[in-house]
Amino acid sequence: MVDGPYAPVNIRVLPSWLLGRAAARGHQLVAKALASEDIRMMHHAALATVADRGPISQAELGRTLKVDPKDMSTIVQDLNQRGLVVRTPDPADRRKNAISLSPAGSRLLHRTEKLGEQANAELTAALTPDEREQLIRLLTRIVSPAEEPTE
């Protein structure tokens, strides 16, 4: 029996229902792990994106994460108040701010990435390493059919 809301057996065998339940469990595990560092999933996503693409403008960060500009402003403000990101004038356009990770943000991101990996290991604990790799390949094909990784 899959944890979560009741669904008749003919629903419980649908890939869409199973993917939804797996995603909900994964989100729950990752959110719980990140909470141990007093950080939310979207804040973690913002830190990871800034690390990957920064310095980055707040507008570009919001577009990248597909977050409403007002919500992105709040997220960046939260991260800035905690000393996890730094806002500096954007060298390309002084009217904008560029967001970079602070040293504290880099340290926190390193810890939260490990927590996320542990949560995902817990999520897929019932699978063998080969099955985990296969699951990732299959999910990637479902989520982004044109972006399937090459081997």
Secondary structure as the mmCIF struct_conf table of DSSP 4:
data_model
#
loop_
_struct_conf.conf_type_id
_struct_conf.id
_struct_conf.beg_label_comp_id
_struct_conf.beg_label_asym_id
_struct_conf.beg_label_seq_id
_struct_conf.end_label_comp_id
_struct_conf.end_label_asym_id
_struct_conf.end_label_seq_id
BEND BEND1 ASP A 3 PRO A 5
HELX_RH_AL_P HELX_RH_AL_P1 VAL A 9 ARG A 12
TURN_TY1_P TURN_TY1_P1 VAL A 13 VAL A 13
HELX_RH_AL_P HELX_RH_AL_P2 PRO A 15 ALA A 35
TURN_TY1_P TURN_TY1_P2 SER A 36 ASP A 38
HELX_RH_AL_P HELX_RH_AL_P3 MET A 41 ARG A 53
BEND BEND2 PRO A 55 PRO A 55
STRN STRN1 ILE A 56 SER A 57
HELX_RH_AL_P HELX_RH_AL_P4 GLN A 58 LEU A 65
TURN_TY1_P TURN_TY1_P3 LYS A 66 LYS A 66
HELX_RH_AL_P HELX_RH_AL_P5 PRO A 69 GLN A 81
TURN_TY1_P TURN_TY1_P4 ARG A 82 GLY A 83
BEND BEND3 LEU A 84 LEU A 84
STRN STRN2 VAL A 85 ASP A 90
TURN_TY1_P TURN_TY1_P5 PRO A 91 ALA A 92
STRN STRN3 ASP A 93 LEU A 101
HELX_RH_AL_P HELX_RH_AL_P6 PRO A 103 LEU A 123
TURN_TY1_P TURN_TY1_P6 THR A 124 ALA A 126
BEND BEND4 LEU A 127 LEU A 127
HELX_RH_AL_P HELX_RH_AL_P7 PRO A 129 VAL A 143
HELX_RH_3T_P HELX_RH_3T_P1 PRO A 145 GLU A 147
HELX_LH_PP_P HELX_LH_PP_P1 GLU A 148 THR A 150
#
